[in-house]
């Protein structure tokens, strides 16, 4: 199946930049100790 002639081809998808590691001001990242992260918040079960 071919797209209609009036549609232009899509530009290539850019590659994502590498993730930056942020430093925790308190020096303890809770997700390093086996906690789960949900919507950016560390939760413990």
C-alpha positions in Angstrom: 0.0 0.0 0.0 1.5 3.3 -1.1 0.8 6.7 0.6 -1.1 9.3 -1.4 1.1 11.4 -3.8 0.2 14.7 -1.9 1.8 13.5 1.3 5.5 14.3 1.7 7.8 11.7 3.2 8.4 12.0 6.9 11.8 13.4 8.0 14.1 10.9 9.8 13.5 10.7 13.6 16.4 12.3 15.5 18.5 10.1 17.8 17.9 10.9 21.5 20.7 12.5 23.5 22.4 10.4 26.1 20.8 10.6 29.6 22.5 13.0 32.0 23.1 11.8 35.5 22.0 14.3 38.1 23.6 14.6 41.5 21.5 14.3 44.6 22.2 17.2 46.9 22.0 14.9 50.0 24.3 12.3 48.4 21.7 9.5 48.6 19.7 8.5 45.7 16.7 6.4 47.0 16.4 4.5 43.7 19.9 3.0 44.2 18.7 1.1 47.3 16.1 -1.2 45.6 13.1 1.2 45.7 10.8 1.5 42.7 10.3 4.8 40.9 6.7 5.9 39.9 6.3 9.1 37.9 9.6 10.4 39.2 8.9 9.6 42.8 10.6 6.7 44.6 8.1 4.4 46.3 8.7 1.4 48.6 6.4 -1.6 48.8 
